[in-house]
Amino acid sequence: MSVRKILKIGDPLLRKTSDDVHPDELGTKEFKKLIRDMFDTMRHADGVGLAAPQIGIMKKIVVVGSDPEDDSPSRVPERILINPEIKPITDSVDGNWEGCLSVPGMRGFVERPNKIQMKWMDEKGNSHEETIEGYSAIVYQHECDHLHGVLYVDRLKSTKMFGFNDSMELSGPILD
């Protein structure tokens, strides 16, 4: 298990746009180790997603996945998303109290489209396209924002709905 340091808000790398992953990179030992390290880091920090820029790797790579024993409706299947592209396909939004491993100990209320069309490549180079709804759509948008230098704090509905976890009374859906 190799847990990497998660960059925190204020680190300039979190505000940069990541580079595409070239298909030639996929089969390398370095790439496979990076993916393992990303999952290890995400799980160690009790997250549901992690983008490569959060560990200082400026590549368009996201890993997601809830605890495999979680059987709740908000369970997010384990996936590796390479060079993901997201297109909202509804004007309908869901509001959630979002948190972020790069903004530890804080939450903010963010509204995002609850139905998206997503294209990505998996770790084997296979292309995928899928319509994703609900909580998973929110998680994917949150993580993919990192690939473009965007943090959830940039999308707050109101700065009055942002603060430290232990100082707030949260109601409604919570995203970790």
N, C-alpha and C positions, 0 to 999 in steps of 0.2 A: 504494500500500500504506500502510495506516495501522495501526500497532501501538499499542495502548493499554497503559497501566500495569496490571499485574495486582496486585490487593490481596493482602497477605500476612496469615497468621494473626495475630490480635491486632487487626486493623482491625474496628471494631464493625459495619460494614456487612455483613461476612461472616456475622454471627450474626442477621441480620434476615430476616423472611419477605418474599418478593418479591410484587409485585402482578401480577394477571393482565394479559395484553396484550389490549386491546380490538380487535375486528376492524377498526375504523376506522383504527387505527395502521398496519396492514400495508402499505398501498400508498404510504406517505409516503416522501419522499426520505431523511428522517432514519432511518426504520426500515431501509431498504435499505442505507444507509451503515453502520448499526450491525451488521447481519449480516455485511457485507464485512469490517468492522473486527474482528469477533469471529473470523472464520476466519483473517484475517491474523495476529491476536494468537496464536491457538492454534498455528498452523503455525510462527510465529517462535519460540515457546517449546517447540517439539517436543512438543506435547500431542496427545492423542487426543480431547479434549473440553474445552469451556469453557462456563461458565454466566455469564449477564449480570452477576450480583452480583460475580463475580470481577473485573470491570472497573468496579465501582461503579454499575452500572445495575440498579435494583431492580425488574426485570421478569422474568417467567417465560419466559425464552428460553435455550435450550441449543443449541450447535452441536457436532457430533461428526464424526469422520472420520479414518481412518488415511491414511497416505501412499498415494496412488493406485497406486503401483508395488509396494506391499506385497502379496504374494500368500499370506501366511501364514493359517492358520486363525483367527488372532485379529484379522484385518482387520475394521475397523468401517466400514460404508458411510457416506458423507457424508450428513448429514441436519441439518435445522433443526427443532427441537422447540419448539413454542410452547404454553404452558399444559399441559405434560405431566402426566398422572396415571398412577401406577404401582400395580399390585396384584400382590403375589407370588401365584403359583398352584402353588407346591410348598413342601414343608418342606425339600427338599434344598438344601444350600448348597455353594458353592464358596469356597475360601479363596484369597486373592490378596495379594501384597505391593503395596499401593496407595501411590501417590505422588500429589502434587497440585501444580499450578502455584502454588497459594496457600500451600503448605507446602514450599518449595523445599529440595532436598537431603536430604529425609527419606523414609522408608518405614515402613509399618506393616501388620501382617497383619490383614485384615478378612475375615469370612465374610458372604456375602450369598446370598439365594435365587438360584438359577441359571436360573429360569424365571419370567417375569413377563408380565402382560397390561398393555399400555400404550396409552393414548389420548393423542392430541395433535393439534394443528392445524399445518399447514405454513405457509410464508410467503405462500401465496396464499389462505389461509383455508379450505383443504380439511381435513376431519376425517379422522383415521386411527385405526385400532385394530388392534393386532397382538400376537401372542404372540412374545416374544423370549427366546432361550435363550443360555446359555453366556457367553462373554466380553462380547458386546454388552450382555447384560442387566446384567452387573456395571458396565460403563461407564455405561450410562444411569442406573442407580441412584446411582452416585457423583456424576454431574453434577446430577441432579435433586435430590439432597440439598442442594446449594448454594441451591436456590430456597426452601428452608425453614430456612436458617441452620444447616445441619448440615455438619460437615466429617468426613472419614474418621477423624480422630483420635478422634472421639466414638464410633466404632464398633469400636475396636480390640478384638481378641480378648483381648489381654493387653498391658499396658504394657511387659512384658518383650520384646514382639515389635514394638518401635518404636525407630527410631534413624536416625542419619545414614547415607546411602547408602554412603559410603566407610569406614564403621566396621562394616558388617554383612556377614555371609555369607548371601546370599539364595539360597533354593532354592524352586522351584515357580514358578507364574505371577506375572508382574510387570505391574502396571497403571500406565501413565503418563498 
